[in-house]
């Protein structure tokens, strides 16, 4: 899966998406409040699917953090590939389920 394959939803003054990898969910956002959003860059965050708590994922999120910002589309594509390889799970775009439910 690549960023171009993801069905982003309107979120705040930008976009957001959520991709499931079995036991973890990857949040991808770009809006004026996200790290890099004002420059057209993405921010990612990682969630434990079992309890929806944000988690640090070594090599994916910033060291000591649960997010990583200022990412280009190619950077996000690399993250998607890395998580797919680590989890051995094909990613599923769950944007329609999770992002839209957060907006209600």
Buried (B, 14 or more C-beta within 10 A) or exposed (E): BEBEEBEBBEBBEBBBBBBBBEEBBBBBBBBEEBBBBEEEBBBBBBBEEEEEEBBBBEEBBEEEBBBBBBBBBEBBBEBBEEBBEBBEBEBBBBBEEBBBEEEE
